[in-house]
Amino acid sequence: MTSASPSGNPVPLLRHRYLPWILAVAATVVVLDQLTKWWAESTLNDGRTISVVGEFLQFGLVYNPGAAFGIGGQFTWILTAIAAVAVVALCVFATRVLNPLWALGVGALLGGALSHLGDRVFRTPGFARGHVVDFIDYNGYFVGNVADVALVGGAGLLIVLTLLGVDARPPADTGVPGEDEPPA
């Protein structure tokens, strides 16, 4: 089954089969990340920490102007631009994914990148300079948030799939209906 693209070329209808799933995963990550950041800001704003697993895992509020480990805090606007480019690239790639595991990984990456971009754009101290709310303290080595968990998990999944030779787009001769149909 095919439909015509704006250029008039046939496009398999299955091409966007996983796009709604990718968008659902991304939306779930954004909502969970922003809700937990709201919780952290309203609960931990007095400087206290909550022990989850001794000192190994604690909740404590930190505002991060930089990237991982606070690196590049003086270049927040560059991090904002990088996040915006990542979101656009992931959106384009998402339209090409034809594998459910790749859809999960791309959705997690997209959700994490979108949530961080939202922090950079809308949080204080201002547009394109906003600080990311971090609150999950991993034994003092790293403080992150739900978006970070999604980014690391999504990237890890895509690395494993790549190492296992699982393609985001199966070859046309794999029997995927609609992928090997001749143009109409």
N, C-alpha and C positions, 0 to 999 in steps of 0.2 A: 504494500500500500504506500503510495507516495502523494505528496502535495507539491505545488509549485512554490519556489522561493521568490522573493521580490525580483530576482534577476531572471526568473522564468525557468530556472533549472529545477529538476525534480529533487525533493528532499524527503528522505524516508521519514515516515511519521514516528518511527521508534527513536529517531535521533534525540528527541527531548523527553524520552520516557522517564529518565531519572532526575530531570531538572526539578520537578516538584518535591522530590525526596531531598535533594540537595538543599533547596530553599527551606524546607521544613526543619532539617537538621540545623542549618545556619540560624534560623529564627529561634529555635529552642536554645541554642548556645547564647545568643544575644540576650534573650529574656532571662535565662538563668544567671548569666554573668551580671547583668544590670541589677537584678533583684538581690543577688548576694552582695554586690557592692553597696547597694542602698542599705542592706542589713548591717554591713560592716561600718558604714559611716554613722548610722544611727545608734549602734551598739558599742562600738569600740572608739568613739571619738574622744573619750576621756583619757586615752593613753593606756588603758588596761589591755591585757592579753588574756585569751581563753585557751587553756591547755586542752588539746584534743587527745594526743597520745604523748603524754609527758612533755619533755622539751623537744621531742622529735618532730611533732606537728602541733603548731599553735595558730591561733587567729590573733592578729595584731595589725592595726591600721597603718598603712604607709602610702604616701602620695609619691608616685614615681614619675619624674619628668623625662626620664631616659628610656632606653630599651632594657633588655634583660640585664640584671645585676646593676641597674641604674646607669649603664654606659651611655654616653652621648647626651646627658641631661641638658647641655647647653645648645643642642641642635634639635630641639623638640619639633620645630617646623619641618625639618628634613624627615624626621620619623613620621610626621603626619603625611607628607608627600609619598613616602615609601608605602605606608599603609593604604593610601588611596590607590596607588598603582597596583598593589597586591589585590585589592578588592576588585578592581576592573579586570585584571588578568584572571582571577579566579572565576568571575562571572562569565567571561568568555569561555574559559576552559570547561566550566560546568555544563554548557550547552553541548559539549562534545562527549561527555562521559556516558558510556553504555555498559557499565559494570556496577553492580550494587555496592561492592566493597569500596570501589573508587568513589562512588557517590557519597558514601559515609565519610570518607577521609576528606574529600573536597568540601563537603558541607561543614565539617568541623573546622577546617581551615578558614573558610569563608566567614563563619560565625565569629570566630576569634578575631579575625582581622577587622570585621565590621564593628565589633564591640570596642576594640582598641581605637579604631578610627573615630568612633563616636566620642570616646573619652577625649581624644586629642582635639576634636573640633568644639565640643560643647562644655567641657569642664574648665574650671579656673586653672591658670590665670587668664585664659582667653583663647580666642579662635586660633587654631593651629598650634597652640602652645599649651593645651590642656594636659594635666597630669593624670596618669592612669592610677586608679584606686587598686592597690594590692593589699591583701590581708591574710593570705595563707602562707605562714612561715614554716619553711622546711628546715628545721634544726639550725636556723640562723644562716644557712648557706644561700637561701634564695627566698624571696617573698613574691608570691604571684596571686593569681585569681583564676576564676573559672575559664576565662578566655585563654589564659596561658595553658591550662590543662587541655583544652580543646585543640589549641595550636600544636602542642607537643604530641598529643595523641593522634591527631589527623596527619601530621607530618610523619610520625612513626609508622602509622598504618600504610601510607603511600610508599615509604621506603621499603617496608617489608614486601608489599605487593610488587614493587619494581624488582626487588632482588629475587622474588619467586617467579618472575616472568609473567605476572598477571597484567594484561594490558587494560588501559582505561577504555579502549575501543577494540573489541575483538575483531580479528580479520573477517572480511566479508564471507569467506568460505567456511565459517564455523557453524553455519546453519541458523544464525540469528535471523528470524523472519524480518523481511523488509530491508535488510542491509544489502542483499545481493540481487535485488530486483533490477531489471533493465529500466532505463529512463522511459517515461511515458511519452 
